């Protein structure tokens, strides 16, 4: 395989079990077992496993860790993963959930400046309001509901097309941008540039990060995709 997409298994692993050392080890194992030279790590989104403000702060810290690993990645040798890129999936899904909250009139919220680091922490407590479905992993109301018909009991609502259960994403909705962002990130390496980046130095590292940022800005947000990117 040329590349692998890594999703950190938060839920199977607790927040304190997800360390920088384990993230680095996982990337190395991608090379050992799959032969991949490129790893794309998906940032953790809000979901049912985020039950408290402390959990939210924890996944934001993990995402910062992932960015740090990618920015400072140095392969062990020519057989190791050579390039580590970040897919800002959490930025996209968080924007979708905030926008849905605003559209259905769930509390009086305004969407923060999403260009600022850590924007998802600003007044995000409302995301932790859950349906009273008596399940261990009750879903977030602004994540799964399409209106505020859940009433005082908050035991059910008319579902939206973002997530059915607060864990799995509706791919008809988020899938196109997810796939487009992966293709774009791979293009940062493989669109005639693989040999170019084989000379990896600080200048090329900066160029790669710029390409990564452009991909995430275009596809991992709810901003309309620039027409110049369509069909390329």
Buried (B, 14 or more C-beta within 10 A) or exposed (E): EEBBBBEBEBEEBEBEEBEEEEBBEBBBBBBEEBEBBBBBBBBBBBBBBBBEEEBBBBBBEBBEBBBEBBEEBEBEEEEBBBBBBBBBBBBBBBBBBBBBBBEBEBBEBEBBEBEEEEBBEEEBEBBBBBBEBEEEBBBBBBBBBBEBEBEEEBEEBEBBEBBEBBBEBBEEBBEEBBEBBBEBBBBBBBEEBBEEBEEBEEEBBEBBBEBBEBBBBBBBBBEEBEEEEEEE
